């Protein structure tokens, strides 16, 4: 098989740009994935949209090959998605900490300074 034929086959898995994956979707993971893993997730989604079943290790290999050929603008977009997801994740964590503190009766405010007598 020629190199161009292999490249064409791999390119069928290239996720669309701009990405359809959102920062909100990444909140379903235990922690926010890095930008390459987000790209890998997008490759997997592209396979699924085309009804292509592929083993996890091959998705990683294909994503790696495609990632290396992506221009900086694409990579930066995935970094922005990662950063947006981190911001959302931190906001949710702070909100959860606030609710947990309120439920447990812990004061969420620092103690007041003593009054002068």
The 8 nearest C-alpha neighbors of each residue, nearest first, counted from 0:
[[1, 4, 2, 5, 3, 6, 8, 7],
 [2, 0, 4, 3, 5, 6, 7, 8],
 [1, 3, 5, 4, 6, 0, 7, 8],
 [4, 2, 6, 5, 1, 7, 0, 8],
 [3, 5, 7, 1, 6, 2, 8, 0],
 [4, 6, 8, 2, 3, 7, 9, 1],
 [7, 5, 3, 9, 4, 8, 10, 2],
 [8, 6, 10, 4, 5, 9, 3, 11],
 [7, 9, 5, 6, 10, 11, 4, 12],
 [8, 10, 6, 11, 7, 12, 5, 61],
 [11, 9, 7, 13, 12, 8, 6, 65],
 [10, 12, 9, 8, 13, 7, 14, 46],
 [13, 11, 10, 9, 42, 45, 46, 14],
 [14, 12, 10, 11, 42, 15, 65, 45],
 [15, 13, 42, 45, 41, 12, 16, 18],
 [16, 14, 18, 17, 13, 19, 45, 41],
 [17, 15, 18, 14, 73, 19, 13, 76],
 [16, 18, 15, 19, 73, 76, 14, 20],
 [19, 17, 16, 20, 15, 14, 41, 21],
 [18, 20, 21, 17, 15, 16, 41, 14],
 [21, 19, 18, 41, 24, 22, 37, 25],
 [22, 20, 23, 24, 19, 80, 25, 18],
 [21, 23, 84, 25, 24, 80, 83, 81],
 [24, 22, 21, 25, 26, 84, 87, 27],
 [25, 23, 21, 26, 22, 27, 20, 28],
 [26, 24, 27, 22, 23, 28, 31, 84],
 [25, 27, 28, 24, 23, 88, 31, 84],
 [28, 26, 25, 24, 29, 23, 30, 31],
 [27, 29, 26, 30, 25, 31, 32, 24],
 [30, 28, 27, 31, 26, 32, 25, 88],
 [31, 29, 28, 32, 26, 88, 25, 27],
 [30, 32, 85, 25, 28, 84, 33, 26],
 [33, 31, 36, 37, 30, 34, 81, 25],
 [34, 32, 36, 35, 81, 37, 31, 78],
 [33, 35, 37, 78, 77, 36, 81, 38],
 [34, 36, 38, 37, 33, 39, 77, 66],
 [37, 35, 39, 38, 33, 34, 32, 40],
 [36, 38, 34, 40, 35, 39, 32, 33],
 [39, 37, 41, 35, 36, 40, 34, 42],
 [38, 40, 36, 42, 41, 62, 37, 35],
 [41, 39, 37, 43, 38, 42, 36, 44],
 [40, 42, 38, 44, 39, 43, 14, 45],
 [43, 41, 39, 45, 14, 44, 40, 12],
 [42, 44, 40, 46, 41, 45, 47, 39],
 [45, 43, 41, 47, 42, 46, 48, 40],
 [46, 44, 42, 48, 43, 47, 14, 12],
 [47, 45, 51, 43, 49, 44, 48, 12],
 [46, 48, 50, 44, 49, 45, 51, 43],
 [49, 47, 45, 46, 50, 44, 51, 43],
 [48, 50, 46, 47, 51, 45, 44, 12],
 [51, 49, 47, 48, 46, 52, 45, 53],
 [52, 50, 46, 49, 47, 53, 48, 45],
 [53, 51, 50, 46, 47, 54, 49, 43],
 [52, 54, 51, 55, 57, 58, 46, 43],
 [53, 55, 57, 56, 58, 52, 59, 43],
 [54, 56, 58, 57, 59, 53, 43, 60],
 [57, 55, 59, 58, 54, 60, 53, 61],
 [58, 56, 60, 59, 54, 55, 61, 53],
 [57, 59, 55, 61, 56, 60, 62, 54],
 [60, 58, 62, 56, 57, 61, 63, 55],
 [61, 59, 57, 63, 58, 62, 56, 64],
 [60, 62, 58, 64, 63, 59, 57, 65],
 [63, 61, 59, 65, 39, 60, 64, 66],
 [64, 62, 66, 60, 61, 65, 59, 67],
 [63, 65, 61, 67, 62, 66, 60, 68],
 [64, 66, 62, 68, 67, 63, 61, 69],
 [67, 65, 63, 69, 68, 64, 62, 35],
 [68, 66, 64, 65, 69, 63, 70, 62],
 [67, 69, 65, 66, 70, 64, 63, 71],
 [70, 68, 66, 67, 73, 65, 71, 74],
 [69, 71, 72, 73, 68, 74, 67, 66],
 [70, 72, 74, 73, 75, 69, 76, 68],
 [73, 71, 75, 70, 74, 76, 69, 77],
 [74, 72, 76, 75, 71, 70, 69, 77],
 [73, 75, 71, 77, 76, 72, 78, 70],
 [76, 74, 78, 72, 77, 73, 71, 79],
 [75, 77, 79, 73, 78, 74, 72, 80],
 [76, 78, 80, 34, 74, 79, 75, 81],
 [79, 77, 75, 81, 34, 76, 80, 82],
 [80, 78, 82, 76, 77, 81, 83, 75],
 [81, 79, 77, 83, 78, 82, 22, 84],
 [80, 82, 78, 84, 79, 83, 34, 33],
 [83, 81, 79, 85, 84, 80, 78, 86],
 [84, 82, 80, 86, 85, 81, 22, 79],
 [83, 85, 22, 87, 81, 82, 86, 88],
 [86, 84, 88, 82, 83, 87, 89, 31],
 [85, 87, 83, 89, 84, 88, 90, 82],
 [88, 86, 90, 84, 85, 89, 91, 83],
 [87, 89, 85, 91, 86, 90, 84, 92],
 [90, 88, 92, 86, 91, 87, 85, 93],
 [91, 89, 87, 93, 92, 88, 94, 86],
 [90, 92, 94, 88, 89, 93, 95, 87],
 [91, 93, 89, 95, 94, 90, 96, 88],
 [94, 92, 96, 90, 95, 91, 89, 97],
 [93, 95, 91, 97, 92, 96, 90, 98],
 [96, 94, 92, 98, 97, 93, 99, 91],
 [97, 95, 93, 99, 94, 98, 100, 92],
 [96, 98, 94, 100, 95, 99, 93, 101],
 [99, 97, 101, 95, 100, 96, 102, 94],
 [100, 98, 96, 102, 101, 97, 95, 103],
 [101, 99, 105, 97, 103, 98, 102, 96],
 [100, 102, 98, 104, 99, 103, 97, 105],
 [103, 101, 99, 104, 100, 98, 105, 97],
 [102, 104, 100, 105, 101, 99, 98, 106],
 [105, 103, 101, 102, 100, 106, 99, 107],
 [106, 104, 100, 103, 101, 107, 102, 99],
 [105, 107, 108, 104, 100, 101, 109, 110],
 [106, 108, 105, 100, 109, 97, 101, 104],
 [109, 107, 106, 110, 111, 105, 100, 97],
 [108, 110, 111, 107, 106, 112, 105, 113],
 [111, 109, 108, 112, 106, 113, 107, 105],
 [112, 110, 113, 109, 114, 108, 106, 115],
 [111, 113, 114, 110, 109, 115, 108, 116],
 [114, 112, 111, 115, 110, 116, 109, 108],
 [115, 113, 116, 112, 111, 110, 109, 108],
 [114, 116, 113, 112, 111, 110, 109, 108],
 [115, 114, 113, 112, 111, 110, 109, 108]]
